[in-house]
Amino acid sequence: MLDKLYTIMDTACNWGNKNWGTSIRFPKPIKKSIVFSAFSSGIISSALLIYGIFFNKKWVLLFGGLGIISSVFIFRQSVKKA
């Protein structure tokens, strides 16, 4: 899934380079940076989830839960890739 996202973004950058005469290159992240991103996203999302629980903020609770799901998904994709 992450490889497909990389391919889409790389194609969009190549299209922009060709049509606008720019030199944009989409960087391919290494496994270490993907794992760090998933870990830090999980910490921030956990903090949002706890804040939403304690202060009864449903939207913050929702975003925290979605963030945790997202970080778990990204982590699992990076582990599959290796």
KOLVOMAR-377247 format. One line per 10 residues: their letters; for each residue x, y, z of N, C-alpha, C. Coordinates in Angstrom, 2 decimals. Last residue first. Example, Ala and Ser with C-alpha at 12.3 -4.5 7.8 and 13.67 -1.06 7.14 Angstrom:
BEGIN
sa	12.85,-2.25,7.08,13.67,-1.06,7.14,12.90,0.03,7.87  13.19,-5.69,7.80,12.30,-4.50,7.80,13.20,-3.30,7.80 .
REM end
This chain:
BEGIN
akkvsqrfif	9.53,-5.24,4.95,10.89,-5.75,5.26,11.03,-7.22,5.07  6.84,-4.84,4.55,7.76,-4.46,3.50,9.14,-5.08,3.71  5.65,-5.41,6.95,5.42,-6.30,5.81,6.46,-6.09,4.72  6.44,-3.15,8.38,6.96,-4.45,8.79,6.78,-5.47,7.66  4.99,-1.16,7.10,6.45,-1.08,7.06,7.08,-2.40,7.47  2.39,-1.97,7.68,2.83,-1.93,6.28,4.35,-1.89,6.19  2.38,-1.63,10.44,2.22,-2.98,9.89,2.65,-3.04,8.43  2.64,1.18,10.58,3.66,0.31,11.16,3.58,-1.09,10.57  0.25,2.00,9.37,1.53,2.36,8.76,2.64,1.46,9.29  -1.62,0.92,11.21,-1.63,0.52,9.81,-0.29,0.81,9.15 .
vssiiglggf	-0.95,2.35,13.53,-0.83,0.89,13.52,-0.78,0.38,12.08  -1.58,4.94,12.68,-0.18,4.61,13.01,0.04,3.10,13.05  -4.38,4.69,12.27,-3.49,5.04,11.17,-2.04,4.66,11.47  -5.27,4.18,14.86,-5.51,3.20,13.80,-4.56,3.44,12.62  -4.49,6.60,16.03,-3.90,5.34,16.50,-4.08,4.25,15.44  -6.12,8.39,14.61,-4.66,8.51,14.55,-3.96,7.24,14.99  -8.65,7.60,15.41,-8.27,7.46,14.00,-6.76,7.54,13.82  -8.47,8.33,18.14,-8.68,6.94,17.74,-8.29,6.68,16.30  -8.15,11.12,17.87,-7.13,10.31,18.54,-7.25,8.84,18.16  -10.56,11.81,16.62,-9.29,12.02,15.92,-8.15,11.23,16.56 .
llvwkknffi	-12.37,11.06,18.70,-12.45,10.46,17.37,-11.12,10.60,16.62  -11.56,12.79,20.75,-11.54,11.35,20.96,-11.55,10.61,19.62  -12.20,15.20,19.58,-10.80,14.92,19.90,-10.60,13.42,20.11  -14.97,14.89,19.45,-14.20,15.06,18.22,-12.73,14.77,18.45  -15.75,14.67,22.17,-15.96,13.56,21.25,-15.13,13.68,19.98  -14.51,15.31,25.14,-14.51,15.95,23.82,-14.58,14.84,22.77  -14.16,14.86,27.92,-15.42,14.56,27.24,-15.56,15.33,25.92  -11.75,14.97,29.14,-12.49,16.22,29.03,-13.78,16.09,28.22  -10.83,12.29,29.08,-10.91,13.03,30.35,-11.77,14.28,30.27  -10.99,11.59,26.33,-11.69,10.80,27.37,-11.89,11.64,28.62 .
gyillassii	-9.40,13.47,25.04,-10.81,13.35,24.68,-11.62,12.58,25.70  -6.93,12.91,26.24,-7.54,14.22,26.42,-9.04,14.15,26.13  -6.54,10.32,25.19,-6.67,10.52,26.64,-7.32,11.85,26.96  -6.35,10.97,22.45,-7.37,10.04,22.94,-7.61,10.22,24.44  -4.10,12.59,22.40,-5.40,13.13,21.99,-6.54,12.26,22.51  -2.19,10.70,23.20,-2.41,11.89,24.03,-3.77,12.53,23.68  -2.36,8.97,21.05,-2.72,8.49,22.39,-3.00,9.65,23.32  -1.37,10.63,19.03,-2.77,10.18,18.97,-3.25,9.65,20.32  1.29,10.85,19.86,0.45,12.05,19.79,-1.04,11.67,19.77  2.05,8.13,19.63,2.16,8.84,20.91,1.25,10.06,20.93 .
gssfasfvis	1.60,7.60,16.91,0.90,6.84,17.93,0.92,7.53,19.29  3.44,9.32,15.73,2.01,9.53,15.49,1.17,8.79,16.52  5.79,8.09,16.55,5.47,9.43,17.05,4.00,9.77,16.83  5.51,5.61,15.15,5.66,5.65,16.60,5.28,7.02,17.17  5.41,6.40,12.46,4.29,5.66,13.03,4.33,5.72,14.56  7.95,7.63,12.27,6.73,8.40,12.02,5.52,7.71,12.63  9.62,5.46,12.75,9.65,6.60,13.66,8.39,7.44,13.50  8.97,3.88,10.51,8.70,3.37,11.86,8.68,4.51,12.87  9.91,5.57,8.48,8.49,5.18,8.51,8.11,4.69,9.90  12.63,5.73,9.03,11.82,6.95,9.12,10.33,6.63,9.15 .
kkipkpfris	13.37,3.03,8.62,13.59,3.67,9.92,12.72,4.92,10.07  12.88,2.56,5.90,12.06,1.88,6.91,12.17,2.58,8.27  12.93,5.68,4.04,13.50,4.40,4.45,12.66,3.83,5.59  10.93,7.22,1.47,11.38,7.09,2.86,11.97,5.70,3.13  11.81,8.83,-1.38,11.32,7.53,-0.93,11.84,7.31,0.49  10.78,12.12,-2.30,11.75,11.23,-1.64,11.10,9.92,-1.20  10.08,13.33,-5.42,9.43,12.83,-4.22,10.38,11.84,-3.54  11.41,16.18,-6.84,11.58,14.74,-6.70,10.96,14.31,-5.38  11.13,18.70,-9.22,10.67,18.21,-7.93,10.84,16.69,-7.92  11.83,20.94,-11.09,12.65,19.77,-10.77,12.30,19.31,-9.36 .
tgwnkngwnc	9.70,22.26,-13.73,10.33,22.28,-12.41,11.16,21.01,-12.21  8.03,22.62,-15.94,9.46,22.86,-16.07,10.18,22.96,-14.73  5.44,21.90,-15.95,5.76,23.22,-15.41,7.25,23.55,-15.47  5.30,19.35,-17.11,4.38,20.40,-17.55,4.77,21.79,-17.08  7.35,17.81,-15.89,7.23,17.89,-17.35,6.41,19.09,-17.78  6.86,18.14,-13.16,8.16,18.50,-13.73,8.07,18.70,-15.23  4.27,17.11,-12.94,4.53,18.52,-12.67,5.85,18.99,-13.24  4.83,14.44,-13.57,3.91,15.20,-14.39,4.13,16.70,-14.20  6.54,13.79,-11.44,7.05,13.74,-12.81,6.15,14.52,-13.76  4.71,14.05,-9.32,5.89,14.93,-9.39,6.47,14.95,-10.80 .
atdmitylkd	2.92,11.98,-9.97,2.44,13.37,-9.91,3.61,14.35,-9.98  4.64,9.79,-9.73,4.03,10.09,-11.03,3.53,11.53,-11.07  5.14,9.91,-7.00,6.26,10.06,-7.93,5.75,10.41,-9.33  2.59,9.41,-5.98,3.22,10.71,-5.73,4.38,10.96,-6.68  2.22,6.75,-6.91,1.29,7.82,-7.29,1.93,9.20,-7.11  4.35,5.43,-5.64,4.26,5.45,-7.09,3.34,6.57,-7.58  3.66,5.76,-2.93,4.90,6.33,-3.45,4.86,6.45,-4.97  1.30,4.28,-2.89,1.25,5.71,-2.60,2.51,6.41,-3.13  2.40,1.76,-3.37,1.45,2.32,-4.34,1.33,3.83,-4.15  3.90,1.42,-1.08,4.58,1.47,-2.37,3.68,2.08,-3.44 .
lm	1.91,1.27,0.83,2.79,2.44,0.85,3.57,2.56,-0.45  0.82,-1.19,0.00,0.00,0.00,0.00,0.87,1.26,0.00 .
REM end
